[in-house]
């Protein structure tokens, strides 16, 4: 009887059928074809250029003391070197992106322009939802070498910024906001 029921169910379509896999042909890519890119309807890729940039990261004595010993309020938690370095590594591509996209944003300190060079604040929320703020200054040493100096780091949602100062807040690995402190308010200028 059991055999008969199985045969009957098979005829009625209750048993899942094995679907045959059809190998789809690979699309043919014509290396000489003219295709659409960001600038043209008819363009052809010629070469992929990859430039190398060396970035040295330094710690100012102020940061080193705050990181090791704290300040008058005690030891600062969450500003350990590994955490700060991870934030800086994650922010480098965002710095370059915004310097290309936003006309008035430049993250490189100009050697004769200021008595005190502008510092950029890198920000990212930690797992507790508190904002880590890292104040950095960047200098161009040569065409392929840059220098980042960490001046201070603090976990604080209301980090004090100067008039006209920029901040980049990271969200995950690929999203961020460029902000500018103007007239007592932190304004979002651009984002990705």
N, C-alpha and C positions, 0 to 999 in steps of 0.2 A: 504494500500500500504506500509506504514511504517513497519508494522508487517512482510510483505512478504520480504522486503529488509533485515531486521534483520535476518530472517530465512535463506535467501540466503547467507548472509555474514558469518553466523555461519557454514554453510555447506562448504564454501570455505576456511575456516581456518583463517579468519581475527580476530577472537576473541581469546585473549590469553587463553591458556589452563592452568588449575591448575595441577601442577605436584605433584604427591603423594610423600611424604617424606618416604624414607625407612630408618628405624633405622639400622645403621651399628653396628655390634657387637663390643664391647670394646675389644681391644687387651689384650690377656692374658699375664701377666707379671709373669715370673717364678723367684721368689726371690733366688732360688738356682742355677740358670743357670750361666754358665761361659760365660762372654761377653768380648768384646774388650774395653780396657781403654787406656790411654796414654802410659803405659809401657808394656802391655801384650795383646796378642790375646785372652787369656783365663784367665779371672780374675773375681772374685766375690766381690761385695761390702760387707763389714762387719759392718762398723760403720761410722757415720758422726761425726767428732770431731770439735767442735766450741770452740775456745779459746777467752777469753775476755782480752782486753788490755785497760788499763786506760791511757788516755793522758790528762795531765794538760797543759793548754795554759796560758802563762804569757806574759805580755807586759813590755819591758824594758822602763826605764824612757825616753830615747831618742825618742822612738816611741810615747809615751804618750804626750810628749811636742809637737812633730811635728803634731800629730793628733789634739791636742787641740788648739795650738797657731800658728803653722806653723814655718817658718824659716825666714832668711833674705829676701827671695823672697815673703814672705806673707804666708797666710794660704794654706795648701795643700788640695785640693779638691779630693774626691774619695778614701780617705784612712780611712774612718770611720770604727769603730770597727766592725760593722755588716758585712761590705763588706770584710774586712780582715779575719774575722772568717769564712765566707762562703768559701773563697779561701782555707784556711787551712783545713777545713773539707773535701773539695773536693779533696785535694792533698794527704791526708794521705794514701789511698789505693795505689796511684801511687808511693809514696815513698817506701812502702813495696815491691811493684811489681818490681821496678827497682833494689832494693837492692838484690832481689833474682835472677834477670835475668842478671844483668851486674856485672861481677866479681869485678871490681875495684871501684864500687860505693857503698859507705856505708853512710847512713844518720845519724848515731849515732856518736856523738863526743866521742872520746876515752879519758878517764880521764888522763892521763899522757903522751899522745902522742904529744900534741901541747901546745905552750905557748898561742896561740890564736886559739880557736877551729874553724873549718871550718863552714861557714854559707851557707845555701842553699837558692837560690832565687826561690820563687814561683811566677809564672807569669800567667796572664790571661788578654785578651783584654776586655775592657769595651764596651758598646754600641756605643761609638764614635770611636772605633778602636784604642784607646790609651792603651798601655800596663801597667797594674798594676803590680808592682814589690814589693814583700814582702820578706825581708831578715829574715830568721829564723835560730835558732840553736837548735839542739835536743840532749837530754841526756837521758840515761837509768838510772832510779832510782832503779828499781828492775825488775825481770823477767816479771812482768805484769803491770809495771808503767813507763811511759815515760813523759818527760817534754819538751814542745816546748816553746821557748821564741822568741817573735817578737821584732826585733831590729829596723827596720825601714820599711817604706812603702812609695812608690813614684810612681805616674803615669808619666811614661816617656818611650819613645821608645828606647832611647839610654842609658839605665841604666848602670852605670859603675860597672864592675865586676873585680875581682882579678884573676890573673893567676891560673889556675887549679880549679876555682870555678864552681860548678854545678848549673844548673837551671832546673826547671821542668815547662814547659808551658802547661797549661790545655786548651783543646778545648772541650767545652761541658762538659758532666759528665763522659764519659768513654774513651776519647781520650786524649793523651798527648805526649810530646816529652821530653826526657832527653837530656840536652845540657851541654857542657863543654866549658869554656872559655880558649882557648889555643893560644898563639902567636898572641894575638890581635884579634882573631876571635872566634865567638860563633859557635861551631860545634855540629851538632845533633849526639848523640851517639846511641840512641835507641828510639823507639816509640811504642805506642799501639793505 
